[in-house]
Amino acid sequence: MRADPIPLPEDVAVDCAERYACLADPVRVRLLHAVAAGPATVDELAELVGVSQDTCAHHVRTLADNGFVEVDAAVVTGTARRAGLPHPAETVLGLLAVPDRSDDVPGDVVVRALREEDWPAVRRTYGEGIATGNATFETEVPPREVLEATWLADHRWVAEVDGAVAGWAAATPVSARECYAGVVETSLYVGADVRGRGVGKALLRRQVAAADAGGLWTLQTSIFPENRASLLLHRAAGFRVVGVRERIGRHHGAWRDTVLLERRRP
């Protein structure tokens, strides 16, 4: 059954359309391409793209107004932040306007650190996620020893509902290199019989708070486009879409895409 879409506020739609429209002129695209190589004056850019100085100045002002370039004493410099322009995938996936309800956590969900006795329930929940076909490339639950060796010890969480483990969250380092010490891949699974009750929201809230407090500066996760619930959950928690990795892996004989999202510590 088709899920009800989240209404997109008119102001968000207009703002996004105007920012995309800023790049609808080929001269502006060529200007951005030119300043990517380094700062340049308006005169230099006008000569490079073959337009008058007045025309070039007009396009530069438009780009600057939308945050794509910075201008200081007639020197134009490109910016990497893209004026907060949403990734096109966020439009296609319906992730442009996801309300932040991170504080709206049910009172009957308790999140705590994973304990020794939780492992059977954690692996069972992992298996329930695998069974959906849209949670992971894994087709079998990894052995406990593998998970223990992989997950960061201070970033293993379980959620309880009525005293029983209802889900878990964990973080795995992406690299052994010191420069990436604060970058982790996050995982989050919710038991089949408690989905839709705020368990994932509670787990992700704790995971993000613990990561910020623990010195982790980037949380990243890869989600199948078909897993809309997880996409919405992470988007509402402050993750942004970095891109879509097309045909990144085979799953039961079929090529699958994943959406790469990340959250940077404020």
C-alpha positions as CSV (number, residue, x, y, z in Angstrom):
1,M,0.0,0.0,0.0
2,R,1.3,3.5,-0.9
3,A,2.4,5.5,2.1
4,D,0.9,9.0,2.6
5,P,3.4,11.6,1.5
6,I,4.6,14.3,3.9
7,P,3.1,17.6,2.7
8,L,5.8,19.9,1.4
9,P,5.3,23.5,2.6
10,E,4.9,26.1,-0.1
11,D,7.8,28.2,1.1
12,V,10.2,25.2,1.0
13,A,9.1,24.3,-2.5
14,V,9.6,27.9,-3.7
15,D,13.0,28.3,-2.0
16,C,14.2,25.0,-3.5
17,A,12.9,25.9,-7.0
18,E,14.6,29.3,-6.9
19,R,17.9,27.9,-5.9
20,Y,17.8,25.2,-8.6
21,A,16.7,27.9,-11.1
22,C,19.9,29.9,-10.2
23,L,21.8,27.2,-12.1
24,A,19.4,27.1,-15.1
25,D,21.5,29.6,-17.1
26,P,24.5,28.0,-18.9
27,V,26.6,31.1,-18.3
28,R,26.3,30.7,-14.5
29,V,27.2,27.1,-14.8
30,R,30.3,28.0,-16.8
31,L,31.2,30.7,-14.2
32,L,31.0,28.2,-11.4
33,H,33.1,25.8,-13.3
34,A,35.7,28.5,-13.9
35,V,36.0,29.6,-10.2
36,A,36.3,26.0,-9.1
37,A,39.9,26.2,-10.4
38,G,40.6,29.2,-8.2
39,P,39.6,32.9,-7.5
40,A,39.3,35.2,-10.5
41,T,38.2,38.8,-11.1
42,V,35.0,39.6,-12.9
43,D,37.1,40.9,-15.8
44,E,38.9,37.6,-16.1
45,L,35.7,35.6,-15.9
46,A,34.0,37.8,-18.5
47,E,36.8,37.2,-21.0
48,L,36.9,33.5,-20.1
49,V,33.2,32.8,-20.8
50,G,32.9,35.3,-23.6
51,V,30.4,37.8,-22.2
52,S,30.5,41.5,-21.4
53,Q,31.7,42.6,-18.0
54,D,28.2,44.0,-17.1
55,T,26.6,40.6,-18.0
56,C,29.2,38.7,-16.1
57,A,28.8,41.0,-13.1
58,H,25.0,40.4,-13.2
59,H,25.5,36.6,-13.2
60,V,28.1,36.8,-10.4
61,R,25.7,38.8,-8.2
62,T,23.0,36.2,-8.8
63,L,25.3,33.4,-7.8
64,A,26.5,35.3,-4.8
65,D,23.0,36.1,-3.7
66,N,22.3,32.3,-3.7
67,G,25.5,31.4,-1.9
68,F,27.4,29.7,-4.7
69,V,30.2,32.2,-4.8
70,E,31.7,34.9,-2.6
71,V,32.9,38.3,-3.9
72,D,35.5,40.4,-2.2
73,A,36.9,43.5,-3.9
74,A,35.8,42.2,-7.4
75,V,37.5,38.8,-6.8
76,V,35.1,35.9,-7.2
77,T,35.7,32.7,-5.2
78,G,33.6,29.5,-5.4
79,T,32.2,28.1,-2.2
80,A,31.9,24.4,-1.4
81,R,28.7,24.7,0.6
82,R,26.4,25.1,-2.4
83,A,24.1,27.6,-0.6
84,G,22.4,24.8,1.3
85,L,21.0,23.5,-2.0
86,P,19.3,20.2,-1.2
87,H,20.7,17.1,-3.0
88,P,18.4,16.3,-5.9
89,A,17.8,12.9,-4.3
90,E,16.1,14.6,-1.4
91,T,13.5,15.9,-3.8
92,V,13.0,12.5,-5.6
93,L,12.8,10.6,-2.3
94,G,10.5,13.1,-0.7
95,L,12.9,14.2,2.0
96,L,12.9,17.9,1.5
97,A,10.7,18.8,4.5
98,V,10.8,16.2,7.2
99,P,9.6,17.6,10.6
100,D,12.1,17.3,13.5
101,R,10.3,15.3,16.2
102,S,13.5,14.1,17.9
103,D,12.1,15.2,21.3
104,D,8.8,13.4,20.8
105,V,9.9,10.0,22.2
106,P,7.4,7.7,23.8
107,G,7.7,7.3,27.6
108,D,7.5,3.5,27.5
109,V,10.8,3.2,25.5
110,V,13.9,3.0,27.6
111,V,17.3,3.2,25.9
112,R,20.4,1.9,27.7
113,A,23.8,0.4,27.0
114,L,23.9,-3.1,25.6
115,R,24.6,-5.8,28.3
116,E,26.0,-9.3,28.1
117,E,22.5,-10.9,28.4
118,D,21.2,-8.8,25.5
119,W,23.1,-10.5,22.7
120,P,20.5,-13.2,21.8
121,A,17.8,-10.5,21.5
122,V,20.1,-8.2,19.5
123,R,20.9,-10.9,17.0
124,R,17.2,-12.0,16.8
125,T,16.3,-8.4,16.0
126,Y,19.1,-8.2,13.4
127,G,17.5,-11.3,11.8
128,E,14.1,-9.7,11.7
129,G,15.6,-6.7,9.8
130,I,17.3,-9.0,7.4
131,A,14.0,-10.7,6.7
132,T,12.5,-7.5,5.4
133,G,14.9,-7.5,2.5
134,N,15.4,-3.8,2.8
135,A,17.6,-3.3,5.8
136,T,21.0,-4.6,4.8
137,F,23.0,-6.5,2.3
138,E,23.6,-9.1,4.9
139,T,21.7,-12.4,4.3
140,E,22.6,-14.0,7.6
141,V,23.1,-12.6,11.1
142,P,26.8,-12.1,11.8
143,P,28.3,-14.1,14.7
144,R,28.3,-12.3,18.0
145,E,32.1,-12.4,18.0
146,V,32.2,-10.4,14.7
147,L,29.8,-7.8,16.0
148,E,31.7,-7.4,19.3
149,A,35.0,-6.9,17.4
150,T,33.4,-4.4,15.0
151,W,31.1,-2.2,17.1
152,L,32.6,0.6,19.3
153,A,32.2,-0.5,22.9
154,D,30.9,2.9,24.1
155,H,28.3,3.2,21.3
156,R,26.2,0.0,21.6
157,W,22.6,0.7,22.6
158,V,19.4,-1.3,23.1
159,A,15.9,-0.1,23.5
160,E,13.5,-1.8,25.9
161,V,9.7,-1.9,25.8
162,D,7.9,-3.5,28.6
163,G,11.2,-4.8,29.9
164,A,12.1,-6.6,26.6
165,V,14.7,-5.7,24.1
166,A,12.9,-4.0,21.2
167,G,15.8,-2.7,19.1
168,W,19.4,-1.8,19.0
169,A,21.9,0.8,17.6
170,A,25.6,0.6,17.1
171,A,28.5,2.4,15.5
172,T,31.5,1.0,13.5
173,P,34.7,2.9,12.7
174,V,35.0,3.6,9.0
175,S,38.8,3.5,9.0
176,A,41.8,2.8,11.2
177,R,43.5,6.0,10.1
178,E,43.8,8.6,12.8
179,C,42.4,11.4,10.6
180,Y,39.1,9.5,10.4
181,A,38.9,8.6,14.1
182,G,35.7,10.5,14.6
183,V,33.9,9.1,11.6
184,V,31.6,6.1,12.1
185,E,29.1,4.0,10.2
186,T,25.8,3.7,12.2
187,S,23.3,0.8,12.3
188,L,19.9,0.7,13.8
189,Y,17.3,-2.1,13.9
190,V,13.9,-2.3,15.4
191,G,12.0,-5.5,16.3
192,A,9.3,-6.6,14.0
193,D,6.5,-6.4,16.6
194,V,7.3,-2.9,17.8
195,R,7.8,-0.9,14.6
196,G,6.0,2.4,14.5
197,R,6.1,2.9,18.3
198,G,9.0,5.3,18.4
199,V,11.7,2.8,19.2
200,G,13.9,3.9,16.3
201,K,13.5,7.5,17.2
202,A,14.5,6.9,20.8
203,L,17.6,4.8,19.7
204,L,18.7,7.4,17.2
205,R,18.3,10.2,19.6
206,R,20.6,8.4,22.2
207,Q,23.0,7.4,19.5
208,V,23.4,11.0,18.2
209,A,23.7,12.5,21.7
210,A,26.3,9.9,22.8
211,A,28.3,10.4,19.6
212,D,28.4,14.2,20.1
213,A,29.5,13.8,23.7
214,G,32.0,11.1,22.8
215,G,33.9,13.2,20.2
216,L,32.6,11.6,17.1
217,W,32.2,14.2,14.4
218,T,30.6,12.4,11.5
219,L,27.9,9.7,11.6
220,Q,27.2,8.1,8.2
221,T,24.8,5.4,7.1
222,S,23.7,3.8,3.9
223,I,20.0,3.0,3.4
224,F,18.1,1.3,0.6
225,P,15.8,3.8,-1.2
226,E,13.0,1.4,-0.5
227,N,13.4,1.7,3.3
228,R,11.5,5.0,3.5
229,A,10.9,4.7,7.2
230,S,14.6,4.7,7.9
231,L,15.3,7.5,5.5
232,L,12.6,9.7,7.2
233,L,13.9,8.8,10.6
234,H,17.5,9.8,9.9
235,R,16.5,12.9,7.9
236,A,14.4,14.1,10.9
237,A,17.4,13.5,13.2
238,G,19.6,15.9,11.2
239,F,21.2,13.6,8.6
240,R,21.5,14.9,5.1
241,V,21.7,13.1,1.8
242,V,25.2,13.0,0.4
243,G,24.2,11.0,-2.7
244,V,22.9,7.9,-4.2
245,R,25.3,5.1,-4.8
246,E,23.9,3.3,-7.8
247,R,24.2,-0.5,-8.2
248,I,26.7,-0.5,-5.3
249,G,26.2,-4.1,-4.4
250,R,24.3,-7.3,-5.2
251,H,21.5,-8.6,-2.9
252,H,20.0,-11.9,-3.6
253,G,21.3,-11.7,-7.2
254,A,20.0,-8.2,-7.9
255,W,21.9,-4.9,-8.0
256,R,20.8,-2.5,-5.4
257,D,21.3,1.2,-4.8
258,T,21.9,2.8,-1.4
259,V,21.3,6.4,-0.2
260,L,24.4,7.7,1.7
261,L,23.4,10.1,4.5
262,E,25.6,11.8,7.1
263,R,25.3,13.9,10.2
264,R,28.0,16.3,11.2
265,R,28.5,17.3,14.9
266,P,27.4,20.9,15.3
